[in-house]
């Protein structure tokens, strides 16, 4: 990905404390879900945890990270059985 003139590659990312904390929290929950899914051999926690781990890389608003992350956690909980 090419940065616009006058901008470095890193200024395109929104690295505020809120996005880092929320992204880290949801990634940690996703990683735990993947480990749980592999131990119990269930597909929903594996797929949901993988999506939960990766999605903060593509969303740069802390509000949307919270909304999407909460929706994914609730969806995994609802579809677990």
C-alpha positions in Angstrom: 0.0 0.0 0.0 1.5 3.3 -1.1 1.2 6.3 1.3 0.1 9.6 -0.1 2.8 12.2 -0.7 3.9 13.9 2.5 2.7 11.1 4.8 4.5 8.1 6.2 3.0 4.7 6.2 2.5 4.8 10.0 0.5 8.1 10.1 -2.2 6.3 8.1 -2.9 4.0 11.1 -5.0 5.3 14.0 -2.8 4.3 16.9 -4.6 6.0 19.7 -4.6 4.4 23.2 -8.3 3.5 22.8 -7.8 1.6 19.6 -4.8 -0.2 20.9 -6.5 -1.3 24.2 -9.8 -2.3 22.5 -8.0 -4.1 19.7 -5.8 -5.9 22.1 -8.7 -6.9 24.3 -10.8 -8.3 21.5 -7.7 -10.0 20.0 -7.0 -11.7 23.3 -10.6 -12.9 23.6 -10.4 -14.2 20.0 -7.2 -16.0 20.7 -8.7 -17.7 23.8 -11.8 -18.7 21.7 -9.5 -20.3 19.1 -7.7 -22.3 21.8 -11.0 -23.3 23.3 -12.4 -24.3 19.9 -9.3 -26.4 19.0 -9.5 -28.2 22.4 -13.2 -29.0 22.1 -13.1 -29.4 18.3 -15.9 -26.9 17.6 -15.9 -24.8 14.5 -17.8 -21.8 15.8 -15.2 -20.7 18.3 -12.4 -21.3 15.9 -13.9 -19.2 13.1 -15.3 -16.5 15.4 -12.0 -16.3 17.3 -10.0 -16.0 14.2 -12.3 -13.1 12.9 -12.2 -11.5 16.3 -8.4 -11.6 16.4 -7.9 -10.1 12.9 -10.7 -7.5 12.5 -9.0 -4.7 14.7 -6.3 -4.5 12.0 -8.8 -3.2 9.5 -11.0 -0.9 11.7 -9.5 2.3 12.9 -12.3 3.8 15.0 -12.5 2.8 18.7 -16.3 3.0 18.6 -16.5 0.6 15.7 -14.0 -1.7 17.2 -16.2 -1.9 20.3 -19.4 -2.4 18.3 -18.1 -5.0 16.0 -16.1 -6.8 18.7 -19.1 -7.0 21.0 -21.4 -8.2 18.2 -18.9 -11.0 17.3 -18.5 -12.1 20.9 -22.3 -12.2 21.3 -22.7 -14.1 18.0 -20.1 -16.7 19.1 -22.0 -17.1 22.4 -25.4 -17.4 20.7 -24.3 -19.9 18.0 -22.0 -22.0 20.3 -24.5 -24.8 20.8 
